[in-house]
């Protein structure tokens, strides 16, 4: 299997492109990872994939969803299959405001823009704000999909460290001061405050006002990405940053994690002036979000106990989280560290010195287990001694088996390092640094 993996990587990396001289300069930021070829192998049924963040919709009431869609086609089919508003259907925008109230947000439907998943919302916000060379501050590590968007628009990324309580306010202040002192323009802070992807941590209630204050005083917009906010395992949802700062925060939400990703529906809640720009950007990109998907979700929300359904999802993911943590405690070498998330999909592992998770991945896939190397979540090459594990999709039994296989690969890797010698240092959950003027991290 290892030979086939490396052969596929070699083929994909050496394939010639006759159009290379014609592409726009910004496409240089659109890079494909070698990991894509590995994941093609990791999708085989004999491989336990702890890599992907695919929601587990096995508990979704497909009969109710089917009836809702059938009724929609019977009663309003022509409208559902036609072009719609670039801002999204009024009914769904009202329902989105009801959902956001669970996180303390008091919003008006007129300020909601429905998008093709929250990934498109990230793209639209970046499109209207970023000029080449502008700075975006991100947590380190950060969501790989957002980093890809930021690179595509030629932004420079400054990472700021997190700890077990989320983004560190003092380090954020330092990064802002250093960036501005170097004459750079910071357009926004991109943050995932709840059940972070990939780090699994949650920004503490005590730090949230501090982050808002720092960005307000520095006149920096906050892009709050919150796809996992309703998937906490204990207690009510955390209060959103947007709940306490209407003008300085753009809030992003999604139905992909709380309903189903195949409908590709997310949203942005933005200040009024920004909303106008987002609608224009949306219309120029897609004309409108899919009316059928929006109306199907509206019908589902009307006809089903969606809050009860989210509760079932939380219980299912909690069981899988517990299975992963138990397996890690039972099987992992003592020098491996991890966090215990209280929601979401992910556990972040920090490995011993000298262990390169990306270099180790082909050997892990040969052992029939897959993960995401930590370097995927950094814009600057850090994260070699870390990895993300996902517990959302496999069964608890498969999770335990996957951890067993991964522990075996790590033990072999550590034995090799001890035998042949290695140097290095364990990175913390992130590294905070500023690379100075002119540094192009895209």
N, C-alpha and C positions, 0 to 999 in steps of 0.2 A: 504493500500500500504506500509506503514511504516513497518508493521510486515513482509511482504514478503521480503522487502529490507534487514532487519536485519537478517532474516532467511538465505537468500542467502549468506550474509557475513559470518555468523557463519559456514555454511556448507563448504564454500571455505577455511576458516581459520583453520578448524579442520580436513580436509581431510588428511589421513595418506599417507606417501610416503615410500614405501618399499625399494626404492633405495637411501634413504637419505645418507647412509654411503658410497656410492660409488661415489658420485659426486665430481668433482674437487673443490678445495678450492675456486677458483675464482667464482664459481656459487653462493657463499653466497651473492655476490653483485647483483645477479639477483633476485630482490624482486618484487613481484606483490602487487599492492596496493588494499586496500579495495574499492577504487573508481571504480575499474573495475566492481564489482558487481552492484554498484549504476548506472553505465552508462548503464548496460543492461536494467535496468528499465527506465532510462532516454531516451532511444531510442524509447519508446512508443510514438505513434503519439499525444497523449493528453498532453505530456510533452513538454514545450518549452525549447529546449536545447540551452543554451548560453555557452556551455562547449567546444564542439569540434572545431578544426581548419580546418574543411573540406572545401576545396575551393568550391565556387559556380560556377559550369560550365554550368548553365542554358543558358548562352548567347553564348556558344561555337557553332560554325556552324557545326553541326554534319553531314549535307549533304556534306559539303566540306571535312571534315575529312573522311567520308565514301568513297567518290570518290578517295581521295588520297590513302587510304588503298587498295581499289579495283584496282586502277591502279598499285600499288606496287605489288600486287599478280600476276597480269597479266604479268607485264613486268620483274619482278625480284623476283618472289615468292620463287624459290628454294634457292637463296642466303639469302633472308630474314628469311627463316625458318631453316637455318643451323647455326652451331657454327660460331663465329666471332672472331675478335681480342680482346685480353684481355684489350687493351687500348681504344677500341671503334672504330667506323667507321670513316675513314678520313673525309668524307663529313660532318658528324654531328660535328666533332671537329672543322672544319673550320667555320661552322655556329655558334657554341658556341663562338668562338673568335669574330665574328661579333656582337653577342649579348653583350658580355662584353665590347666592345668598347663604348657602350652607357654609361658606368660607368667610362670611362677614362682608361680602361685597354688595353694595347698594348701587346697582347699575341701571341705566335706561337702555331699552332695546335699540334705540337709534345709534348708540355708540358701540354696538357689537357688529363685527364684520365676520361672516362665516367664510371659512377657507377650506381648501382641499387638504384636510388634515392640519394639525398644528405645524407640521414641517413646512407647509407652504406659508403659514403665517410668519415663521422665522425668516423665510426667504423674502417675503414682501416687506417686512420691517427693515431688513438689511438693505434691500433694494432702494428704499426711499431715504435712508439715512447715510449710507456709507459711500464715500469717495475713496479711490485707491489711496492707501497709506493711512487712512483713519484708524484709530485704535478702538478695539472692543476689549473690555476687561471681562475675563471669564474665570470661573472657579477652575482649580486644577486638582483633579482631572475634570473634564467637561464632556458634554454629550457629543458624540462623534458626528451626528447628523448636522448639528449646528456648526461645528468647526468646519465641516465641508462647505456649508453655505458661506461662512465668513471668508474662507479662502477664495471661493469663487468670485466674490466681490472685491478681492484684493485688500481686505482689511488686515491690519497687524493685530495680533492677539497677545495680550499681556495676562499671564496667569497669576492668580492670587491663591494662596494656600487656604485649605480648610483643615479643621480638626474634627473631633467627634461631635462638636456643636455647630458645625457648618462653617460658612465663610467667616474668617477672622477679621473683625472690624479694623483693628490697628494695622493689619497688613494691607487692607484695602486702602486706608488713608495713605500709607506709605507709597503704594503703587500709583495712586492718583497724583500725589505730590511729585514723585520722580518723573512720571510721564509728562506732566505739565511743565516741569522744570526743563525738560528736554525739548520743549516747544511743540509737543505732539498734541493732536486733537482727539479727545476721547468722546466718542459718540454715545455709547451706552455700556452699562453693566449687564451682562447676560447671566442669569442665575436660575437654578432649579432648587428652590428652597425646601421642598418636601420630598423625602425619600429619593434622594439624588441619583440620577443616572450619570455615571456608573458607581459613585462612591457609596450610595445607600444611606448617607447621613441626612439629618434634617436640621435646618437652621433653627436655633433655639428661640423661644419667645423673647428672651432678654436681649438677644442680638438684633432682632428685626427692627425695632425703632432706631438702633444705632446705624444700621445699614441705610435706612431711609434718610436719616439726618445727614450722614456723610455725603450721599449722592445729591441731596437737596442743596447742601452748602456748596458743593463742587459743580452744581448745575449739570449733573449727569443723569440722563434718562435710565430707568431700570426696565429691562425686558424680563419679566417674570414668567418662566415656562413651568406650567404646573400640570402635567398629564397624569401624575400619580396622586394628586392631592386628596382624593376621596378614598384612597386605598390604604389608609392607616389601619394598623392592627389593634390599636388600643385607643379608646377615647374618641371624641368628636374631631372633625377635620381641623387642621391648623388654620389660624386666621391668615388670610392672604396679605401680602405686602400691599396689594392694590386696595385692600379694605381701608387702609389708613393713609393712602396717598393717591388721590384721583388723577392729579395732573402730571405727576412725575413717573408713573408706572404704566407700561403696556402689559396687559395680562394675556397669556395664551392658555387656552384649554383645548381639550380633545375628547371625542367619544371613543377613541380607539381602545383605551384601556378600561373604560367603564361600560362599554357596549360591545362594539365589534370594529376592528380596524378596516375591514373590507369596504365599509361605507365611505371611508376617506372624508370625514367631516371633523373639522376643528373650528376654532374661532380666535379672534383677537378682540379684546376690549381696550379701547384707546381713547385718549383725550379727543375732543371733538375735531380739532384741526387735523390731528394725525389720522383720525378715522377717514376724513375726506381723501387724504393722500392714499391711504390703504385701499379704499374702494377704487380709485383710479388705477392703482397698480394692479389690483385684482382683475379689473375689466380688461386691461391691456394684456394680461397674462393668460387668463382662461375665459374671459367674457363674464362668467358667473360660476359659482360653485354648483355642483350637480343638484338640480331640483328634486330628482327622484330620491336620492339619498336623504336629503333634508326632510322631505315629506314622510319618508318611511320612518325616520327616527322620531319625528313628531308624533306619528301614529303610535309607535311603540311606547313613547313616554306617556301618552294619553291612556293607553289601554292596559298597561302593565305596571306593577309595583316596582318601579325602577330603583327606588331606594332599597327595597328589600333585595333586589337582584345584586346591587352593589355590595350589600352586606354579605351575601353568599360568596361573591368574589373575594372579599376580604378574608373570610374564613378559610376558603380554599388556599389562598396565597399564604396565609399564616401557617397552615399545616405544612406547606412546602418549604417555607422559611425554616420552620422548626426542624424539618427533616434534614435540610442542608446543614444547619448549625450543629445538630447532633452528630452528623457524619463527619464534619470537619473536626469536632472535638475528639471523636473516637479514633480518627485515622490519620490526620495530618501530622507531619513532623513538627516537633515542638517549636522550631524556629520560624514557622509560618504564622503570620498574624492576620486577623480579619475583624471586621465590624459585625455587629448584630443589628440589622435594620429593623425599624418598627413600622415598616410599610413598604410599598413598592415591590420591585422585582429582583433586586440585585444585592450581592455581597461582594465586597472589595477585598482582595487578598494582597498582602505585602510579603514578598518572598525573601529568602536569605541572600546575603551578598553573593554576587557573581552569577546568579540565576537569571538568565535572559528569557522572559516568558515568550517572546516572539520567536526566538531561535528554537525554543523547546516545543513549540506548537506542532510541527510535523511529527515529532516523536509521540506527542500526546494523541494525535489523531491515529497514528499507527496502533496505539494502545486502545483505540476506540473511545476516546473522550475528547471533547472540544470545549474551548473557552475563548474569551477575547483578550489578547495581550494588552497590557496597560498603555503601551505607546499609542494605541489607536485614539486615546482620549486626551492627548496632549498635542499642542501645535508646535512643540519645540524639541521633540525627541526624547523627552523624559518618560518615565513610567516603565522602563525595561524590567524592573524587578517587581512588577505588580500585574494583576490580572482581574478581570471581572467575571464572576460566575452568576448565572441567571437561574433562579429557582421557579420561575413562573409557569413553565410549560411541562416539564417532565413530571411523571408521577413520583411520589415520595420514594418508592422502591428504586426507580431509575436514578433519582438524585443520589441516593446512597451508593448505588453501584458506580455512578459516574465519579463521585468523590473518591471511592476506593481506587479506581483506575488512576485518577489524577494523582492521588497520594503516592502510588507506586512509581509513577513517572518522576515525580519530584524527588523521591528518595533515591532513585537511580541517578538523577541529575546531580544531586548533592554528593553522592558517592564519587561521581566522576570529577567534580570540582575539587573534592578533598584529595583525590588521587593525583590529579594533574596540576592542581593549584589554580587559584583564581583570585582576583582582586576586585574590589568594588565596594559599594556602600548601599545600604538599604534606603531607598527614598521614603520620606514620610508620605502621607496620603496625597500630598502635593508638594511642589517646590515653588516658592514665591520669588520672583526675580523680575527685573526690568532690563531689557537688552539694549537700551540706549537708542538714540536717534538714528534713523535710517535703517534699523534692523527690519528686514522683511520676513515675518514669520508665516506669511501666507504661503 
